[in-house]
Amino acid sequence: MHYPDHLQIITVCLTWQNGFISIDSAPLQKSYMTAMEIWLLERAEPLYKIYPWKALLRAGSRGCAETEYGQNLMQKMMMSYDSDPKEYARLAGFGYRMLVIIPIRISRMKSTD
């Protein structure tokens, strides 16, 4: 595993002159996700590890952005893991698990107020 100072960030955000571009972002409210999506997010890491890298690269870059520009940025970021796709799977899995855990904790905090 790489040291934190060598860690590449999976979610890339760029500030543009006339707005905001977010690559591979996700909503942080559980109400936006179905039970099946939550179940799958919790199990993304092992799925990503067995998914053929070239197919994951293609699906990941096409599935995260509407524009060709955004898809190219995502592909460029993912290609930085070309030598170690399992590291990409570990980081993506961690990020997806956080997407599941954070909304649950936030909703619990709101219910105790």
C-alpha angles and dihedrals in degrees: 000000000000123000116255093254088060095045116125115214116236097202108061121194124188129189111221129192095256103027149330129302119198122186119206095349124158136201116264096214119094090215089072092061130071121225089252092053091050091049091050094046090056089055101040097109098063091041092052091049093058096038111100107258097229091051092046090049091052095044093043095051094043096043099051103054140039097210130063088235092057092045090052091051091051092047091050091051092047091049089064084073094049091111092048113028090165089064088054089050091051093049094044091048091051091049093048092048088053089053088057098042100043097057091047092052092045092051090049091051091051092050092054094052 
